[in-house]
């Protein structure tokens, strides 16, 4: 059976600027076994090249093609919804770059969409402009709804906080593309080239990584190397398929081809497999 990994980064591969013990060996094992994998991030600020460079500096040799950001997912989604459209953007280089690469023009008047990502320099004038554009008919798109972001200096407000401001001022609800949205999860899965029951999602956050994986039918693996604690799981209505201390716990199973439990190796219903095969083929033709 094929196997593919979707891997969150902060709290899974590193914490801040510190590599988590065993993360480099975990990635090296995936490469040795020629198992496809993608790093998933809800951070829209950096381009995939920027993210790749950061991992390389930390000792993980990874090509930029293995990076999948919520900015990329957002740009691809909009390009399918309205090819050649326009957007007013609250965000930084990663989001601007992704939109341009997908045929979008970034404007400051009468856009098709107001697109909100992470930004370190947001002014009241920018927010007021976004509010007016949404009231005038632009659709509100969020790259993600994370309320805050960890930084080396503590915690700062995230994309979700900015989006909430615009939602309250306009009475309009944003459409979010990033984790746990099926839009990003499915797009990343198609990029891997595997089916849902062959996809392993590894993350440290129940509300995004694990919720998204559970909704998609992926093998949801929660690592406790980030912000989650085992004793917190009882407060959620959904559960991960597996809980680990760090990705180092998975190395032996990957080497021995025992990553997924026996029940996952059964033959899936033909109708389900055929439906997913058709969806995958359609995505590749776009």
Secondary structure, 3 states (H helix, E strand, C coil): CCCEEEEECECCCEECCEECCCHHHHHHHHHHCCCEEEEEECCCCCCHHHHHHHHHHCCCCCCHHHEEEHHHHHHHHHHHHCCCCEEEEECCHHHHHHHHHCCCEECCCCCCEEEECCCCCCCHHHHHHHHHHHHCCCEEEECCCCCEEEECCEEEECHHHHHHHHHHHHCCCCEECCCCCHHHHHHHHHHHCCCHHHEEEEECCHHHHHHHHHHHCCEEEEECCCCCCHHHHHHCCCCCCEEECCHHHHHHHHHCCCCCCHHHHCCCCHHHHHHHHHHHHHHHHC
